Amino acid sequence: MIRSRRRLLKLAASALGAAAGAHRAAAWAQTPRLSDAERTRDKIVALVRAFGDKDPRTLLHIQKIEPVTDVQIPGVKARPEDLPLVDYFVGDLHLRYSFDHPKLVSSVSAADLKRLKLRREELLPLAIANFRRLYPKFKVERLQPHLASVIEAGNLEPSLMLDAKFWNDERERARSDVVAAVPARDALVFTNRSVTRNTDVLKAVMANVYDSAGADALSRRLYLWNQGRWEVFA
């Protein structure tokens, strides 16, 4: 999947660049589930997922990461302490905490926090630190001079949105504000805002990837990195 997505990004960026230059958690129950021995604190990551547009309460124009207190999963009966822990993020995006695994999504619950002796407020910093440690060799592929794609991050590319240092460094590198898109669960594309056509190309690439992603589609919005946090750009 990631290889085909990367190929699509390259083709879309190339074609469009040439033209321009001339509130619900995702499904909770998984089968099989990881054992507690595999559900350790050093494997906790934050998955970027989408609420959708149906509930206006989930559409945050400026990043505000805080717990979702009324997580509901249709058709699933579970004790409150066994429900997945979810945070609001920005736009139509939320964060869902999971134990990293190449094939399964195994959500982190309040019961897991108790078992691992973690406080709720420690969850996000731990997830960011774990992502950096688990995927230190992710790459930024420069598709063209002003369009880049994050690759080789374990299909968790959108999770890099949470790394403020990376985005501050990119802003400094570009000497411009940075605009990003996460059209699919394994896709993160960004550009600098210094030239209007850059965001036009990014928007078109985002739409192409989103429309081809099927069940893996994430968000059709563009996000601006501004003063150390994300806000909806378009």
N, C-alpha and C positions, 0 to 999 in steps of 0.2 A: 504493500500500500504506500509506504513512504517513498519508494523509488518512483512509482508512477506519479505521485503528487509532486515530487521534485522535478520530474520531467515536464509536467504540466506547467509548473511555475516558470521554468526556463522558457518553454515555448510561448507562453502568454506574455512574459516580460519582453522577450525578444520582438514579438510581433507588435505589441502595443508600444514598446519603446521606440521602435523604428517609425511608427506612424506619428507618435507624439513629437519625435525629434525632427522629422521633416518639417409560577415560582414553586417550581418543583424540582427536587433532586432527581438525577437520573436513576434508572432502576437500581434497587438496593440489593436484592437477593441474587447471589451468584452461586453457581454450581459447577465444580466443587468450591468450597471455601478453604482459605488458607488456615493452617493450624496456628495456635498461639505461638509456637516456636518460630514460625515464619513472620508473625505479626509483631515486629520489634520496632522500637523507637527510631532506630537508625535507617529504617526503610520508609518512614512516613514522608509522603510528598503531597503537594497541593495540586489537584487537577483543575484546570480552567474549563468550566462547562457553561452552557447557556440556559437561562430560564425560558427564553422565548419572549414574545412581545405581548402576551395576553394580560399580564398583571402589571399595571403601571407602577406598582410599588417596587418592582424589581428593576426599574429603569433609572439607574443612578447616573446623572450626567457628570458627576465628579466622584472619583474613587473614594469609597468609604467602606473599609473592610471591618465588618462586625458580624456577629453570629446571626443566622436565621433561627428564630426561636419557635417557628411553627412548621417545622418540616413535616410534610405529609406525603405518604407513598400510597397511591390508590391500590387497593387490593392486598395490602400487606399489613398484617397485625403484628406489632412488636412492642416491647416495653420501651418507654421513652429513652432509657439509657442504652438501648441497642440500636436506636436510629442513627443514621450517618450524621456526622457533624459537617455543617455547611455554613459558609460565610458569604454575605453579599460582597461584591467586588466593584465593578463599574459597568455602566451601560446595561446590557442584558446578560452580563457574565456573572457567574458566582464561582466560588472555590469549594471543591469537594475533596476532603482529605482521604487519602488512601495509602495502603501499604504497597509499595512499589513491587510490581511483578510483571514479567514480560507478557503474560497471557491473561491474567485475571485482574479485575478491579475489586479490591477488598476494602470496603469503607472503614474508616476510623470512627468509633462511637465513644460516647461518654464512658461506657463500661471499659473500653480499651484504655482511656486516659487513666481511669482508676487503677487498672491492672498495671499500667506502666509508670504510675506515680508521676503523671504529667498534669500540669494546670492548663486550662483552656487557653489562656493567654500565651502559653509557651508554644502552642501548636504551629502557628504561622512562621515564627523565626526558625523553629526546628525544621519545618518543611523546606524553607529556602536554603538553609545550610545543607540539608540532605541532598537537595537537587544539585547544588554546586559540587558536592563530593561524589555523587553517583554518576554525574555526567560532566566531568571536567573537560572532556575533549569535544564538546559540541563545537560546531563550526558556523561561521557566518559566511555564506556564499554570496558574493557580490554578482548578482545576475546581470547588472549593467551599472554604470557609474553611480547612479543614484537610487538603486533598488537592491535590497538585500533580503536574504532568506536564511533563517536559522535551521540547521540540519544536524542530524546525528545526536539528538538529545533524547533518545529512547522513546520516540513518539509522544514526548511531553513538551514539545517545543513551546506551546503557549505558556507553560509554567515560567518561562524566562521573563515574562511580563512582571513578575514579582521581584526581580533582582534590580533594585534601584541603582546600584553601582554600575551595572552594565549599561543602563540607559543614560545615566549621567555621563559615562565615558563616551557613548555613541553621540550624544549631543555635543560634547566637546570636540569630538573627532570631526563631525559634520559642520561645526560652527553654525548650527541651525537647530531649530526645534525638530523633533522626530515624531513622525506619524506612523502608527503600526496597525496591522490587521491580523486577525486570527480567524481565517475563514473555515478552518477545519481543525480537528483535534490534534493533528500532527503538523500544522502549518502556522508559521509566524513570519510575516513579511513586513518590512518597514522601509521608510525612505525619509529624506530630510524635506523640510517644508519650504526651503529657500526658493524653489522654483515651482510655480503653480502646476505645471504639467506633471511634476513628480507625483503629487497626490492624485491626479487624474489617472495616471498609469497604475498606481497602487490600487485605486478603487476598482479599475477594470480587472486587474489580476485577481483581486479579492473575490469579485463576482464570479469569475470563471472557475476558481477553485471551489468556492462555496457551492455553486450549482452542480459541480461534478462530484462532490463529497458524499452525497446521499446521507446515510445515517450518521456519518462522521462530521457533517456540517456543524459549524460552531456559531459564528457571528458575521453579519453583513455590515457591521459598523467599522468605522475607522476611529482610532484612539490617539490622542495627542499626549505626549509626555511633557508635562508642564509643572515646574516648581516641585519636582520630586514625587509626582503622582500622575495618574492617568485621568483624562477627561474625554468625554465623547466629542469627537471632531466632526463626524458626519455620519 
